[in-house]
């Protein structure tokens, strides 16, 4: 798609307040594919004022009508799926097949789920002698990351609109073209002017201005824990609501009774998906000590198959960051059994699919989020040791448990300090709540729990 040179505010593309622009680079070949405006506090203020002006009418719109607009948005996204996939591939570097199935496909499911929820959710209920109303929070500032550019937008915007909120979106500067395409889809779906607004720009400028704006009632942010802390501090000072989906260092716990080959192969695929740029990736594989060498061999063989099947990471900074972690792992005594810090290609921001053995729980690569195609394999002595290691980080976003009997896996999963656990390779569910414990965030996305983040309650007593 051709980049817009303005901001989508109050239902139209408008010139940016400043002249600075952001280059959009294809990470596969390092070529500039477009430029978008670098938004300022003035742009953010204009977008927030438009959202505030549109809020009363949108909040008063019957849920069935909001549902119809979301259904129309779902249909537009489905109709433009190929364009979406090609755009994500161009600016993120994901293989086109993955962009088609996940980056373009999942947002259609999520938008559709909120069209249904808007039509069926009980926004009013009787509780004894009270009537309880669920009302929209107000103006939402949505700040989204680059790793799943359209999914993260839809996961915030769709429930906000379903609840009756209006939105100002500040997307990641690495993937703004997908966000512009989404704004086009909003207009095509007939969503009223001002209900959705888009400001492209840098996080420390446009993102900060949005988080700090006095007329923003809720900030929904997905990204690093460090930035989430800053947003939480800003919001706390203003007694403003936040929804924060932050980092992860998820454990893939393979219990002794599990099908080891299946658990290892699925685990490696999970880590390599999207070039490892997934906050919920199972980047720590926990294996019984007496089957450790077998698991390492299986993982190394599985990772070797991904050399030509994954795309680059998003930019040069991220590539160098991931390589730095690989070098840190070696320096701390871990053993590389697949991949390594050397670039597998001369051009593009590629990182070799990497597997570490002999990883101990205190190592940096076992504690910090790398956000690249890097797997650490740890051994455990018994189930209690596995539980201690799995819960032994500051994060608690996702995870997996494998066992011969489902009930055994469920019993272990219930003891994990994490927000979402896949049992024996459980499938993705767009209606299940997604979010973390501990420093992985505050609040939930997707399904009815995601809708509730954008709702406040009022009770009338009779």
HUMO-V990803 format. One record per residue. N is the residue number from 1. RES is the residue in one small letter. SS is DSSP state (H for helix, E for strand, - for the rest). D_LAST is the distance of its C-alpha to the last C-alpha in Angstrom with 1 decimal. Layout:
BEGIN
n: [N/N]
res: [RES/RES]
ss: [SS/SS]
d_last: [D_LAST/D_LAST]
END
This chain:
BEGIN
n: [1/2/3/4/5/6/7/8/9/10/11/12/13/14/15/16/17/18/19/20/21/22/23/24/25/26/27/28/29/30/31/32/33/34/35/36/37/38/39/40/41/42/43/44/45/46/47/48/49/50/51/52/53/54/55/56/57/58/59/60/61/62/63/64/65/66/67/68/69/70/71/72/73/74/75/76/77/78/79/80/81/82/83/84/85/86/87/88/89/90/91/92/93/94/95/96/97/98/99/100/101/102/103/104/105/106/107/108/109/110/111/112/113/114/115/116/117/118/119/120/121/122/123/124/125/126/127/128/129/130/131/132/133/134/135/136/137/138/139/140/141/142/143/144/145/146/147/148/149/150/151/152/153/154/155/156/157/158/159/160/161/162/163/164/165/166/167/168/169/170/171/172/173/174/175/176/177/178/179/180/181/182/183/184/185/186/187/188/189/190/191/192/193/194/195/196/197/198/199/200/201/202/203/204/205/206/207/208/209/210/211/212/213/214/215/216/217/218/219/220/221/222/223/224/225/226/227/228/229/230/231/232/233/234/235/236/237/238/239/240/241/242/243/244/245/246/247/248/249/250/251/252/253/254/255/256/257/258/259/260/261/262/263/264/265/266/267/268/269/270/271/272/273/274/275/276/277/278/279/280/281/282/283/284/285/286/287/288/289/290/291/292/293/294/295/296/297/298/299/300/301/302/303/304/305/306/307/308/309/310/311/312/313/314/315/316/317/318/319/320/321/322/323/324/325/326/327/328/329/330/331/332/333/334/335/336/337/338/339/340/341/342/343/344/345/346/347/348/349/350/351/352/353/354/355/356/357/358/359/360/361/362/363/364/365/366/367/368/369/370/371/372/373/374/375/376/377/378/379/380/381/382/383/384/385/386/387/388/389/390/391/392/393/394/395/396/397/398/399/400/401/402/403/404/405/406/407/408/409/410/411/412/413/414/415/416/417/418/419/420/421/422/423/424/425/426/427/428/429/430/431/432/433/434/435/436/437/438/439/440/441/442/443/444/445/446/447/448/449/450/451/452/453/454/455/456/457/458/459/460/461/462]
res: [x/x/x/x/x/x/x/x/x/x/x/x/x/x/x/x/x/x/x/x/x/x/x/x/x/x/x/x/x/x/x/x/x/x/x/x/x/x/x/x/x/x/x/x/x/x/x/x/x/x/x/x/x/x/x/x/x/x/x/x/x/x/x/x/x/x/x/x/x/x/x/x/x/x/x/x/x/x/x/x/x/x/x/x/x/x/x/x/x/x/x/x/x/x/x/x/x/x/x/x/x/x/x/x/x/x/x/x/x/x/x/x/x/x/x/x/x/x/x/x/x/x/x/x/x/x/x/x/x/x/x/x/x/x/x/x/x/x/x/x/x/x/x/x/x/x/x/x/x/x/x/x/x/x/x/x/x/x/x/x/x/x/x/x/x/x/x/x/x/x/x/x/x/x/x/x/x/x/x/x/x/x/x/x/x/x/x/x/x/x/x/x/x/x/x/x/x/x/x/x/x/x/x/x/x/x/x/x/x/x/x/x/x/x/x/x/x/x/x/x/x/x/x/x/x/x/x/x/x/x/x/x/x/x/x/x/x/x/x/x/x/x/x/x/x/x/x/x/x/x/x/x/x/x/x/x/x/x/x/x/x/x/x/x/x/x/x/x/x/x/x/x/x/x/x/x/x/x/x/x/x/x/x/x/x/x/x/x/x/x/x/x/x/x/x/x/x/x/x/x/x/x/x/x/x/x/x/x/x/x/x/x/x/x/x/x/x/x/x/x/x/x/x/x/x/x/x/x/x/x/x/x/x/x/x/x/x/x/x/x/x/x/x/x/x/x/x/x/x/x/x/x/x/x/x/x/x/x/x/x/x/x/x/x/x/x/x/x/x/x/x/x/x/x/x/x/x/x/x/x/x/x/x/x/x/x/x/x/x/x/x/x/x/x/x/x/x/x/x/x/x/x/x/x/x/x/x/x/x/x/x/x/x/x/x/x/x/x/x/x/x/x/x/x/x/x/x/x/x/x/x/x/x/x/x/x/x/x/x/x/x/x/x/x/x/x/x/x/x/x/x/x/x/x/x/x/x/x/x/x/x/x]
ss: [-/-/-/-/-/E/E/E/E/-/-/E/E/E/E/-/-/-/-/-/E/E/E/E/E/E/-/-/-/-/E/E/E/E/E/E/E/-/-/-/H/H/H/H/H/H/H/H/H/H/H/H/H/H/H/H/H/H/H/H/-/-/H/H/H/H/H/H/H/H/H/H/H/H/H/H/H/H/H/-/H/H/H/H/H/H/H/H/H/H/H/H/-/-/-/H/H/H/H/H/H/H/H/H/H/H/H/H/H/H/H/H/H/H/H/H/H/H/H/H/-/-/-/E/E/E/E/-/-/E/E/E/E/E/E/E/-/-/E/E/E/E/E/-/-/-/-/-/H/H/H/H/H/H/H/H/H/H/H/H/H/H/H/-/-/E/E/E/E/E/-/-/H/H/H/H/H/H/H/H/H/H/H/H/H/H/H/H/-/-/-/-/-/-/-/E/E/E/-/-/-/-/H/H/H/H/H/H/H/H/H/H/-/-/-/-/-/E/E/E/E/E/-/-/H/H/H/H/H/H/H/H/H/H/H/H/H/-/-/-/E/E/E/E/E/-/-/-/-/-/E/E/E/E/-/-/-/-/-/H/H/H/H/H/H/H/H/H/H/H/H/H/H/H/H/H/-/-/-/-/-/-/-/E/E/E/E/E/H/H/H/H/H/H/H/H/H/H/H/H/H/H/H/H/-/-/-/-/-/-/-/-/-/-/-/H/H/H/H/H/H/H/H/H/H/H/H/H/H/H/H/-/-/-/E/E/E/E/-/-/-/-/-/-/-/-/-/-/-/-/-/-/-/E/E/E/E/-/-/-/-/-/-/H/H/H/H/-/-/-/-/-/-/E/E/E/E/E/E/E/-/-/H/H/H/H/H/H/H/H/-/-/-/-/E/E/-/-/E/E/E/E/-/-/-/H/H/H/H/H/H/H/H/-/-/-/-/-/-/-/-/E/E/-/-/-/-/-/-/-/-/-/-/E/-/-/E/E/-/-/E/E/-/-/E/-/H/H/H/H/H/H/-/-/E/E/E/E/E/E/E/-]
d_last: [56.1/57.2/55.2/53.3/54.4/51.1/47.4/44.8/42.4/40.2/41.6/45.3/48.1/48.8/51.6/51.0/51.2/54.1/57.2/57.1/56.8/56.4/58.9/57.7/60.2/60.9/61.2/63.6/66.3/65.2/65.4/63.2/61.3/59.2/57.8/54.3/53.1/52.4/49.2/48.6/45.8/46.1/45.6/42.5/41.1/41.7/40.0/36.9/36.7/36.9/34.2/31.9/32.7/32.0/28.7/26.2/27.7/28.1/24.5/23.3/25.8/24.4/25.0/27.5/29.6/29.6/30.7/33.5/34.8/34.9/36.7/39.2/39.7/40.4/43.0/44.7/45.0/46.5/48.9/50.1/50.3/54.1/53.9/51.2/53.3/56.4/54.6/53.3/56.7/58.4/56.3/55.3/58.4/56.8/59.0/58.2/57.5/54.8/53.4/53.1/51.5/49.2/48.9/48.5/47.2/44.3/42.4/42.4/40.8/38.1/37.4/37.1/34.7/32.3/32.7/31.5/28.6/27.3/27.3/25.8/23.5/19.8/18.3/14.8/13.4/10.6/10.6/9.2/5.5/6.0/8.0/11.3/13.8/17.4/19.2/23.0/24.4/26.6/30.4/32.2/35.7/37.4/40.8/42.6/45.9/49.1/49.5/47.2/46.8/45.0/43.0/41.6/40.6/38.9/37.1/35.4/35.2/34.0/30.8/30.1/30.5/28.5/25.6/26.0/28.0/31.3/34.4/37.6/40.0/43.0/45.1/48.0/51.1/53.2/51.4/50.1/51.7/49.3/46.4/48.0/48.3/44.6/43.9/46.2/44.2/40.9/42.5/44.0/40.7/39.3/36.7/36.0/37.9/36.5/34.2/37.0/39.7/42.7/44.8/47.8/49.3/50.2/47.6/48.7/48.4/45.9/43.9/43.7/42.8/39.9/38.6/38.9/37.5/34.7/32.9/32.8/29.4/30.7/34.3/35.2/38.8/41.2/44.5/46.3/44.8/46.7/45.1/41.7/42.0/42.8/39.8/37.6/39.1/38.6/35.0/34.3/35.8/33.3/30.3/30.4/29.5/32.4/33.3/36.9/39.1/42.3/45.6/46.7/49.6/48.7/50.6/52.1/52.7/55.4/55.5/58.9/58.1/57.1/59.2/60.7/62.2/59.0/56.8/59.3/59.8/56.1/55.5/58.3/57.0/53.5/55.0/57.3/54.7/54.1/57.0/55.0/52.5/49.4/47.1/46.3/50.0/51.4/54.0/54.8/56.3/56.5/59.3/60.9/64.0/66.3/65.4/65.1/68.4/67.6/64.2/65.8/68.5/65.9/63.8/66.8/68.0/64.6/64.2/67.7/66.6/64.0/66.6/66.8/63.3/61.0/60.7/61.0/58.4/56.8/59.1/62.1/60.1/58.2/61.5/63.1/60.1/60.2/64.0/63.6/61.5/64.1/66.8/64.7/64.4/68.2/68.8/66.6/68.5/66.6/68.8/68.5/69.1/68.0/67.8/68.2/67.9/70.5/69.4/70.0/70.7/72.5/69.8/66.1/63.7/64.3/63.9/65.6/63.4/63.9/63.6/64.2/65.4/66.0/62.7/61.4/57.8/58.7/60.3/58.7/58.6/56.5/54.0/53.5/52.2/55.3/53.7/56.8/58.6/59.4/58.9/59.5/60.4/59.9/61.2/59.4/60.9/58.1/54.4/53.3/55.5/54.0/50.5/51.5/53.2/50.4/47.8/50.4/49.4/46.7/45.3/43.1/42.4/43.9/46.7/48.4/49.6/52.4/53.4/55.2/52.2/48.7/47.2/49.5/48.4/44.7/45.2/46.9/44.5/41.6/43.5/44.0/42.1/41.4/38.7/40.4/43.3/45.5/46.8/50.4/50.1/46.6/46.0/43.8/40.3/38.5/35.1/35.6/34.2/37.0/37.2/38.7/38.8/40.5/42.1/41.6/38.3/34.6/32.2/32.9/34.2/34.3/32.0/28.2/28.8/30.5/27.7/25.2/27.4/26.5/22.7/20.2/16.5/13.4/9.9/6.6/3.8/0.0]
END
